[in-house]
Amino acid sequence: MTVQAEMPVMNFKELEDFMEGQILLIDKPLEWTSFDVVNKVRGHLRHALKVKKIKVGHAGTLDPLATGVLVVCTGKATKRIETLQAQDKSYTATIRLGAHTPCLDAELPVEKWADSAHLTRTAIEKAATGLRGFLEQMPPRYSAKKVNGQKAYAVARKGGEIMLNRANIEIKKLEIQAVQHRVIDQNNVVDVDVEIDCTKGTYIRSIARDLGETLGVGGHLIALRRTMNGPFPIANCVQLPALIQTIESLAMTDK
């Protein structure tokens, strides 16, 4: 992979390596925004290097309730962010059928329930076939998509409406791994574990919505983990506290 050849990936031995450019692979913590992670890394690097500025950015947003591969670039490696963002992604996710939330994940409470006791795995598999391949996908209302300079989620949180455009994406893989019938607050729902391979710009929350709409019961995402970003698998990622501890240790060594 040319990205790996051109820029060091998790290959630092001293603090100056971060200024020269590093591609960091972090397992994003639950409930952290991608910006939170970037801000945390930037702050510790500034303190360790004793500099006012260092470029740090991420190559593909993960929602706060998602975990997994977050590619963070430092120094000169930030020039590679656009290339890295264009890479395919892989996910594992759990979709809850029979329960709809306005944000399409579990950040907001369920606003509509639909009895899903009748759904079979066969019916769910059949509905999933229409969600594979090249699609024009509608982004969630609660997303960072901008229209006339306004972010969709900011408008949605105020109760407003915004006209979003469909995006051309490709869902290369959508496999049903497990189907479990459950009762939540006296409502019959179905939790569906899936594995997904897709192109840049795909919203997994939208897949949850579309699967639920196809089956006539609604749906939203209750768990999401990015397992691959381009050539970078989750197995190569480090926990954020471990990375911060390493930066602090290098700072002590440089004294």
C-alpha positions as semicolon CSV with decimal commas, in nm:
position;residue;x (nm);y (nm);z (nm)
1;M;0,000;0,000;0,000
2;T;0,156;0,332;-0,105
3;V;0,019;0,512;0,203
4;Q;0,219;0,283;0,426
5;A;0,530;0,322;0,213
6;E;0,513;0,703;0,207
7;M;0,433;0,770;0,573
8;P;0,533;0,589;0,895
9;V;0,247;0,398;1,051
10;M;0,284;0,375;1,431
11;N;0,659;0,388;1,379
12;F;0,784;0,645;1,629
13;K;1,088;0,630;1,855
14;E;1,119;0,991;1,961
15;L;0,889;1,293;1,987
16;E;1,024;1,456;1,671
17;D;0,881;1,165;1,472
18;F;0,534;1,306;1,537
19;M;0,633;1,640;1,386
20;E;0,784;1,468;1,082
21;G;0,462;1,274;1,036
22;Q;0,291;0,969;1,180
23;I;-0,020;0,770;1,099
24;L;-0,163;0,661;1,432
25;L;-0,415;0,378;1,460
26;I;-0,642;0,425;1,761
27;D;-0,932;0,216;1,888
28;K;-1,175;0,503;1,949
29;P;-1,333;0,489;2,294
30;L;-1,710;0,469;2,333
31;E;-1,884;0,807;2,378
32;W;-1,582;1,003;2,256
33;T;-1,618;1,210;1,940
34;S;-1,346;1,175;1,678
35;F;-1,254;1,537;1,749
36;D;-1,219;1,454;2,120
37;V;-0,952;1,197;2,031
38;V;-0,769;1,435;1,798
39;N;-0,782;1,712;2,058
40;K;-0,647;1,478;2,328
41;V;-0,354;1,364;2,111
42;R;-0,278;1,720;1,998
43;G;-0,281;1,851;2,353
44;H;-0,040;1,589;2,483
45;L;0,193;1,631;2,185
46;R;0,202;2,010;2,228
47;H;0,287;1,968;2,595
48;A;0,548;1,698;2,532
49;L;0,713;1,884;2,243
50;K;0,680;2,222;2,413
51;V;0,532;2,376;2,099
52;K;0,226;2,596;2,046
53;K;0,111;2,421;1,731
54;I;0,125;2,076;1,577
55;K;-0,098;1,953;1,300
56;V;-0,324;1,662;1,402
57;G;-0,632;1,536;1,220
58;H;-0,838;1,223;1,165
59;A;-0,915;1,040;0,841
60;G;-1,281;0,945;0,877
61;T;-1,531;1,036;1,149
62;L;-1,677;0,782;1,388
63;D;-1,997;0,870;1,576
64;P;-1,969;0,902;1,956
65;L;-2,151;0,572;2,012
66;A;-1,916;0,386;1,775
67;T;-1,579;0,233;1,855
68;G;-1,296;0,094;1,646
69;V;-1,039;0,204;1,391
70;L;-0,977;0,578;1,395
71;V;-0,685;0,685;1,178
72;V;-0,516;0,993;1,322
73;C;-0,242;1,179;1,133
74;T;0,022;1,409;1,281
75;G;0,267;1,657;1,135
76;K;0,341;1,615;0,767
77;A;0,124;1,302;0,754
78;T;-0,186;1,526;0,768
79;K;-0,128;1,581;0,396
80;R;-0,239;1,218;0,351
81;I;-0,578;1,262;0,522
82;E;-0,778;1,306;0,201
83;T;-0,627;0,990;0,051
84;L;-0,691;0,792;0,368
85;Q;-1,050;0,915;0,393
86;A;-1,120;0,777;0,047
87;Q;-1,044;0,419;0,156
88;D;-1,310;0,150;0,199
89;K;-1,431;0,072;0,550
90;S;-1,550;-0,242;0,731
91;Y;-1,784;-0,261;1,031
92;T;-1,965;-0,491;1,266
93;A;-2,299;-0,354;1,381
94;T;-2,620;-0,440;1,561
95;I;-2,946;-0,313;1,415
96;R;-3,261;-0,309;1,626
97;L;-3,570;-0,365;1,411
98;G;-3,907;-0,246;1,538
99;A;-3,778;0,067;1,708
100;H;-3,710;0,403;1,540
101;T;-3,511;0,695;1,680
102;P;-3,478;1,037;1,511
103;C;-3,096;1,014;1,506
104;L;-3,101;0,649;1,384
105;D;-2,884;0,532;1,675
106;A;-2,924;0,503;2,052
107;E;-2,824;0,862;2,133
108;L;-3,191;0,968;2,148
109;P;-3,487;0,769;2,287
110;V;-3,717;0,558;2,070
111;E;-3,999;0,767;1,927
112;K;-4,184;0,490;1,742
113;W;-4,225;0,116;1,808
114;A;-4,357;-0,152;1,572
115;D;-4,426;-0,515;1,663
116;S;-4,154;-0,726;1,498
117;A;-4,236;-1,065;1,647
118;H;-4,334;-1,192;1,300
119;L;-3,995;-1,126;1,139
120;T;-3,795;-1,432;1,038
121;R;-3,430;-1,453;0,949
122;T;-3,534;-1,542;0,594
123;A;-3,738;-1,223;0,563
124;I;-3,451;-1,015;0,700
125;E;-3,201;-1,180;0,464
126;K;-3,432;-1,106;0,169
127;A;-3,468;-0,742;0,269
128;A;-3,089;-0,708;0,300
129;T;-3,034;-0,812;-0,063
130;G;-3,181;-0,481;-0,180
131;L;-2,928;-0,289;0,026
132;R;-2,619;-0,432;-0,142
133;G;-2,433;-0,289;-0,438
134;F;-2,431;0,066;-0,579
135;L;-2,690;0,284;-0,407
136;E;-2,802;0,644;-0,372
137;Q;-2,812;0,667;0,006
138;M;-2,994;0,936;0,203
139;P;-2,778;1,059;0,495
140;P;-2,934;1,078;0,843
141;R;-3,099;1,404;0,947
142;Y;-2,864;1,401;1,245
143;S;-2,537;1,409;1,052
144;A;-2,251;1,649;0,985
145;K;-2,361;1,699;0,624
146;K;-2,372;2,068;0,536
147;V;-2,637;2,247;0,330
148;N;-2,586;2,620;0,271
149;G;-2,326;2,626;0,547
150;Q;-2,554;2,463;0,805
151;K;-2,482;2,125;0,960
152;A;-2,780;1,893;0,937
153;Y;-2,764;1,783;1,301
154;A;-2,765;2,143;1,425
155;V;-3,085;2,213;1,232
156;A;-3,245;1,883;1,339
157;R;-3,173;1,948;1,709
158;K;-3,364;2,276;1,682
159;G;-3,659;2,095;1,525
160;G;-3,595;2,232;1,178
161;E;-3,586;2,060;0,841
162;I;-3,300;2,058;0,594
163;M;-3,290;1,923;0,239
164;L;-3,016;1,663;0,217
165;N;-2,889;1,516;-0,108
166;R;-2,846;1,146;-0,166
167;A;-2,489;1,019;-0,191
168;N;-2,356;0,759;-0,432
169;I;-2,208;0,475;-0,227
170;E;-2,141;0,104;-0,263
171;I;-2,219;-0,159;-0,003
172;K;-1,984;-0,438;-0,105
173;K;-2,084;-0,673;0,175
174;L;-2,386;-0,690;0,404
175;E;-2,402;-1,021;0,584
176;I;-2,647;-1,121;0,857
177;Q;-2,451;-1,288;1,138
178;A;-2,719;-1,337;1,405
179;V;-3,089;-1,266;1,466
180;Q;-3,232;-1,240;1,816
181;H;-3,594;-1,172;1,913
182;R;-3,624;-0,963;2,228
183;V;-3,880;-0,777;2,436
184;I;-3,785;-0,418;2,526
185;D;-4,027;-0,218;2,741
186;Q;-4,302;-0,466;2,647
187;N;-4,227;-0,418;2,276
188;N;-4,124;-0,703;2,044
189;V;-3,805;-0,614;1,861
190;V;-3,538;-0,801;1,666
191;D;-3,165;-0,739;1,709
192;V;-2,966;-0,819;1,396
193;D;-2,587;-0,852;1,400
194;V;-2,432;-0,763;1,063
195;E;-2,094;-0,733;0,895
196;I;-2,053;-0,456;0,639
197;D;-1,789;-0,359;0,383
198;C;-1,856;-0,026;0,212
199;T;-1,711;0,275;0,037
200;K;-1,634;0,621;0,170
201;G;-1,933;0,824;0,284
202;T;-2,159;0,532;0,374
203;Y;-2,374;0,584;0,682
204;I;-2,432;0,260;0,873
205;R;-2,718;0,434;1,055
206;S;-2,886;0,482;0,718
207;I;-2,851;0,110;0,646
208;A;-3,030;0,040;0,976
209;R;-3,306;0,282;0,880
210;D;-3,343;0,140;0,528
211;L;-3,352;-0,221;0,646
212;G;-3,623;-0,132;0,896
213;E;-3,824;0,059;0,636
214;T;-3,797;-0,227;0,386
215;L;-3,944;-0,460;0,647
216;G;-4,210;-0,206;0,746
217;V;-4,110;-0,187;1,114
218;G;-3,842;0,082;1,133
219;G;-3,498;0,035;1,279
220;H;-3,197;0,199;1,432
221;L;-2,837;0,121;1,522
222;I;-2,758;0,010;1,877
223;A;-2,391;-0,087;1,833
224;L;-2,119;-0,006;1,579
225;R;-1,752;-0,097;1,555
226;R;-1,520;-0,010;1,267
227;T;-1,299;-0,312;1,210
228;M;-1,102;-0,189;0,907
229;N;-1,013;0,146;0,752
230;G;-0,841;0,095;0,419
231;P;-0,540;-0,130;0,489
232;F;-0,558;-0,078;0,865
233;P;-0,732;-0,348;1,077
234;I;-0,856;-0,314;1,433
235;A;-0,589;-0,565;1,540
236;N;-0,323;-0,300;1,469
237;C;-0,489;-0,031;1,679
238;V;-0,387;0,084;2,026
239;Q;-0,601;0,210;2,311
240;L;-0,591;0,587;2,355
241;P;-0,457;0,576;2,717
242;A;-0,168;0,356;2,604
243;L;-0,076;0,602;2,328
244;I;-0,090;0,896;2,568
245;Q;0,128;0,708;2,815
246;T;0,383;0,641;2,539
247;I;0,394;1,010;2,445
248;E;0,449;1,103;2,809
249;S;0,726;0,842;2,841
250;L;0,904;0,982;2,532
251;A;0,877;1,329;2,685
252;M;1,049;1,205;3,001
253;T;1,323;1,038;2,794
254;D;1,391;1,364;2,604
255;K;1,455;1,560;2,921
